[in-house]
């Protein structure tokens, strides 16, 4: 089995988790909407991830909606000690599969209860509050009202720890004045590096940074430089991109997603990939070319 322990650990909500985790989004149907074509295969991928040492799974009840959480419950409950399941709220799905903001007190409260029910949990390990002030990425906007609702749910014992998603550095600072923030989940990868300064700042305070779309998302990373470095290292471009993220900062936790057991194995093998200094220098040019 790939040596996932080679990825080391970082604390997430007080629990040390392997820095290579698993994102469940791709287990839902096309467009993250509806059920998968093969639910048994989806459940098998989840069991395989945990069997290979993954102890950090990222999900949301608006994936499907409800689909990924129900698959996680069916595949993994009763949950192993030390398994940290991180979910997120702040959105809902339209009947056409659209992604809609959901920030009212009633919507946020319902979202927490939906996650609890569909995961089969009495308390959620970590809940990321995702903001949607702009469709293209983080944008300034008020977060106090929504975050206060989530902090109150935490005080009620329904949520252990709070994170923020799709936020600016200012919103992170604002949020930390309202609640203890244990992680930030934003779009970041080898080519998309707008959060470099934020990552370094969070690392100093021992706050986890969890990049979503670490491999490019719905449009996979395409780079001749990345492909050349990967070929020289006898690795895939995606393994090389993940290894670069692990090297980038010790507070980065990865949640690459897949619905394939073979692809899962490839992703986890990135923990064993060592990037020499010359390869790192070449990979830095990928970000410069996309700046």
N, C-alpha and C positions, 0 to 999 in steps of 0.2 A: 504494500500500500504506500502511496506517496507520503513522505514524511511531513505531515502538516505541522508537527511540533517545531519544525525548522523555522516556522513563521514567528515564533515567540508569542508572547501574550501582552495584553494591555488591559488595564481595568476599565470595565464598563458598568456603571452603576454599582460599584463596589465588588464586582466579580471579575476575576481575571479571565478573559476570553482569548481564544486563539485569534491571531490577526487575520487569518483567512477564514471567513465565515461563508454564509450562503444566503442569497436573496431569493425569495420564493415567488417573485412577481411573474416569472415566465411559466409558472405552473398553471396559470389560468388559461383561458382560451385566447384566440387571436385578438390583438388589441387589448389584452389584459381584461377581457370581457367574456363572461360565460365560462362553462366548464371546459377542461381539457378534453382532447379527443380520447385519451387513454388515462383515466383516473388511477388505475392500478399502477401504471408506469410512473405517474407523478408521485404517488405514495412511496414507490420503491426508491426514487431518487432521494427523497427526504430521509428514508431509513439509511440509505447508503452514505449520505453526508454525515449523519451522526455516527455511523459505524466507523467512518474514516477519521473521526476526531473533531468534527465541527461542533462547536458549542455556542455559536452565535447565529441565529436565524432571523432574518429581516422579513417582515410581512406587513399587511394592512388588510382590514376588513373591506376596504373599497377595491381590492384586487378581486375582480370577478363580477360583482361584489360577493363577498362571503366565501368565495371558492377556495382561495389559498389557505385561509384560516381553518376551514373545515377539513381540508386535506392534511394540514399539519396535525390537527387534533386526531384524526383517524389514524394517521401513520405513527405518531410519536407518543400519544398519551397512553398511560401515565408517563409524564415527562421525567427524564433522567435528571438527577441532581447535577447542578452546574450548567444546565442548558439555559441560555439566556435568549428569550424570544422578544424581539423589539418590533413594535407595531407603530402605526402612525395614524393621525386623524387630521381633519382640516379640509377634507374633500368628500364628495359623494359622486356617484355615477348617475348620469341621465339614462333614460330608457334607450337612447341611441348610442350608449357607450361613452358619451362625453364626460369630461372631468370638470366638475363644478365646485366652487368654493362652498364650504360648510362651516361657518365660524360662529354661529349663534350659540348661546349657552345650551339651548335645547339640542342642537345638532351635535355639539361636542360631547355632551353628556350621553346622548344616545350612541355615539360612535364608540365611546369607552365601553358601554354596556354590550354593544354588538361584538366588539373584540373579545370581551370576557366570555360571552356565551359561545361564540363560534370556536374559540380556542379551548374552551373548557377549563378556564382558569378562574380562581377567586380573586387574584390580583395580577395586574400586568407588570412585567419586569421593567420595561422602559417604553414610554410613549413619546414619539416624536410629533411635535405640533408643526405641521407643514403649512406654510403661507403661500398664497397665490395672488399677490398683488400685480404680477405681470406674467403673461403666458410664456415669456422667453427666458425667465430666470429670476433670481432674487431682485427685489425692488423695494425701496423704502416705503414704509407704511406703518401704522400703529399696530403693535402686537400686545399691548398691555391687557386689554379686555379679554381676549381669547386665552392668553397665557394665565391670567388670574383664574379663569374657569378651570383650567387643567390643574393648576396648583391647588384649588379647592378639592377637586376629585382626588388628588394625592393625599390631602389631609384626611379625607374620608376613608383612606386605606384601599382605594381601588387601583392606585398607580404607585409603584415604588419610586421610579425615577423619571425625569423629564428630559427630553432632548428637543432640538429645534431643527427644522428642515427648510431648505430653499430660502435662506435668510442672508442678510448683509452683516458685515462686521458690527455696524451700529446696532442692529437688531439683536445680535448676540449679546452685546454689552447691556442693552436695555433689558433683555430677558434675564440676565444674571442678577439684576437688581430686584427681580420679582421672585425668582425661584433658583434653586441649585440646578444648573444645566450640566448634564453628564456627557452629552455628545451633540455634535452638529453634523447634519447630513445634507450635503450639497453636491451639485454636479462638479466633478473634477476627474481628470485623467491626464495621461501623458501630453495630450494636445490641448486640453482645456484647463488652464492653470490660473484662472482669475483669483483663486483663493490661497495663493502661496503665502501671503502675509498672514492671513487668518489662521492657517494651519500652524504656522510657527508660533503665533500668539497662544493658541489653544494648547500646544504642546508644553509650553512653559507652565501652564496651569493644570497639566495632567487631565485635560479634557479630550475625549476621543473625537476624531474626525472620520466620518464614514462617507466616502465618495460614492454617490450613485452614478450609474453609467460609467463604471471604471474601465470598460472596454469600448466605450463609445455609444452604448445604448442601441436605439433602433437603427442607427447608421454606424456600423462597426468601424473602429479606427482603421484608416487606410494610410499607410506611409511606407514609401520605398526604403527609408532609413530604418524604420522599425523592422521591416521584413528582412533587410540585410543583416542587421544585428542579430535577429532571432536565428537566421540560417547559420550564422557563424557560431552561435552558442548551441546549435542543434536543439532548438526549442521552437515553439510556435510563436507567432507575433503576439497572440493574446497572453501566453505565459510570460513573455518578456515584458509586456505592458504591466501585468500584475506584479511581477518582480520589481519593476521600477517603482511602483507605488509603495511596496513594502520597504524599499530602500529610502524612499523620499523622506519619511518621518516616522518615528516610533509610535506616534499616537494615531496613525492611520489604520483603520480596521476595514477590511475588504469584504464585500458581499456580492461577488459575481453570481449571476443567476443562470440557470440552465434547466431544461426539462429532460436532459439526456444524461444517463449515468456515465457514459464514456466521456462526455464533455466535462462533467463534474470532476472526474479523475484527472483530466488534463489541467483544469483550473487549479486543483489542489496541489498538483506537482510544481506549481510556480513557487511554492515555499522552499523547494530545494534548489532553485536556480540562483546561482551567484553571478552578479553583474560586475565584471571587471571595470576599472576606472575608465579605460578607453571606450567601452560600450556606453557607460553613463554619459560621457562627454558627447558621444554621437546622439544619444537619445535626447539630450537637452536641446538639440537643434530642432527637434520635432515641434516643441512648444514655440520656439522662435519663429518657425515657418508659419505657425497658425495664429500668431499674435495679431 
